[in-house]
Structure formats: C-alpha cells, structure tokens
C-alpha cells in the first residue's frame, strides 16, 4: 500500500468515527472528496503520525495543519484542521510526540474546532496545548455555522504569546 492509499484509508476511518460520535451519516464519497481537497491543498500541511515501536514504522495517523483553513479564527496564525490516530495505536503518545515539536517550532495563536459534546477531545487538546506546551486558552466560542441543529462545534484559541 502506498503512503497516499494509507492516508486515504486513515482519513476514511477518521470521517467514519467522526460521524458515529456526532450522529452524522457517513459518506465515503464525501470523505474521499474532503481527503482530495486536503491532500491537494497548497495551504494545508499533512503531518504523518508514525509508530516506531516495532521493526517497521507504521503509519498510524495524521495531523493536518491549515494555515488558511476556512474555519480558523481571524486572529489565529495556525489551525489544527484535522487530527486522527487509528484506535489500536492510541494511548501511546504518538499524536503528542509528533505534534509537540511542530507546535514548539510554530509559536503564536492556534485555533481548532471540537464537537461540543466530545469531552474526550476537548480534554486531550487542552492538555496538549496548556500542560505540555505552555499555551493558554484565550477564547472559546460556540460555532453556529454548522448546518445541523444537533451538532455544535466549539472553536478554541490557544496562545503562547505574552
């Protein structure tokens, strides 16, 4: 399997899981369309999450950084557009170990959207930004731009600027 095919496979898993947790309907066609937009974007940076705990490096997930991501806050320098680690690789610190050095090299104001009901994701990102990297939460607002009434997103802004 090529890296492109593995990324596409992981992105499909990500969208499917996102739909399951938010009550949305999974569409492989929509997932593939969104994947193609990200993979071909000149402003999105795809960071591979690798599990090196075995002899073979395993491509276990991804983080997509969007400098010009459309939902980012106008004050933010960067945004976490999407992030995913395959279930069997979670709990090993792979996302943290991949993202923290990138975050350390790119200080400023970061934005990310999280489903309001997803307390696990909210806690994860709070811990990563605040506890691990010295960022502070500077704002969080409900994003009412969702097309679905039952699905609310919260936009978080984290900053390490004094």
LINVENKA-V985832 format. One line per field, one symbol per residue. ss: DSSP state (@ for helix, = for strand, . for the rest). phi: phi as a letter, one per 30 degrees, with the letter a starting at -180 (. if undefined). Layout:
# LINVENKA-V985832
ss=???
phi=???
This chain:
# LINVENKA-V985832
ss=..@@@@@@@@@@@@@@@@@@@@.....@@@@@@@@@@@@@...========......=========...........========.@@@....@@@@@@@@@@@@...=======...@@@@@@@@@@@@@@@..========.........=======...
phi=.ddddddddddddedddddddcidcdbdddedddeddddcddcccccdccccdcdcdcdclabcccdcedcddddddbbddaaabeedcdiciddedddedddddbdkccbacbeedddddddededdddddbidbdcabbdccdddcddbcccccccbcdd
